[in-house]
């Protein structure tokens, strides 16, 4: 069996599963956030739910509209907060362990290798970086899982993606996943597992792996998955409050298909409007002036991402007329960035630093675009209207490109402003 099949078989209490088979599996964690939890709560009550199946395995995170942006958001989040207190489940809104859901769940040790995690958020696949099978579900499905602790799944096939060579400077996980989506398209991994492997993957930081797994859904994948290695175990053991199981990857198994890329000459990648698959190397982007930069989100709001941005912004200033918004992915990331001096670098460069939120990515608050504006963003989607006006344009990049573009006032390679290639 593939890595994904081993995890699913164990959670279905079966010796073996095969792609296309329908299974009923026990979950280790179910999650909902402020866009989806309210509906899940209503459906949970409509089906007669009184108590969730296990309070230690249910998580709700308010992160899209916090600090609450208006009365509607305040009322919606109050409903979630009240339910969470009644049920005694994990709840994060504002506090020392709070932040963006896909940053804080691994950070707080709630997701571990070998887990089966479902969440009412499409980017739940982020946790595949830890070797967990994690996937997004609807709010009604989340309600059923909250009541029973089980979910039915059709076992997906696995596609292997092998990366060889040596990554150039300023090129990282965001570039690898944008490049891959550009090659296979937004439906290139439809209802399949994207298993990332190869010598380049072994050199990636955990932050880079989270970025890649996060965007697997942008290729239509059920999840993105990394085999557990020493780095993963070290990350998990530092945070785990319970045992976890490592399922070994067996590369002799049959995959649905196989891709192999030599990335030694890969440039920083840019997803042009209006699709994550509309990808070109930065050298093919010519003189595109910008109005705003956003560095953050569940894709690129971790400490490693902020360090990259700071490396570019240190001693430089954001171009006059450009708004540069930097949002740490969690309170812990914010504090570590503060202690490392990164926040001072951002402020002296003229950037605005915000408390953790998904606000701008989903067009909620803290960076909405007007008609005709262009934004370079480290988020994961550049659909029409995603960050505000349907007449705005979003360009997806890694944090270094975003920071360099803020300095130049147009889309540029980081080497153009730092003289480091």
Beta strands, then each sheet from edge to edge (+ up, - down):
strand 1: 22-26
strand 2: 29-33
strand 3: 58-61
strand 4: 90-92
strand 5: 116-120
strand 6: 133-136
strand 7: 150-154
strand 8: 157-164
strand 9: 192-197
strand 10: 223-226
strand 11: 257-262
strand 12: 269-271
strand 13: 279-281
strand 14: 292-295
strand 15: 323-327
strand 16: 352-354
strand 17: 374-377
strand 18: 393-396
sheet 1: 1+ 7-
sheet 2: 4+ 3+ 2+ 5+ 6+
sheet 3: 10+ 9+ 8+ 11+
sheet 4: 12+ 13-
sheet 5: 16+ 15+ 14+ 17+ 18+
end
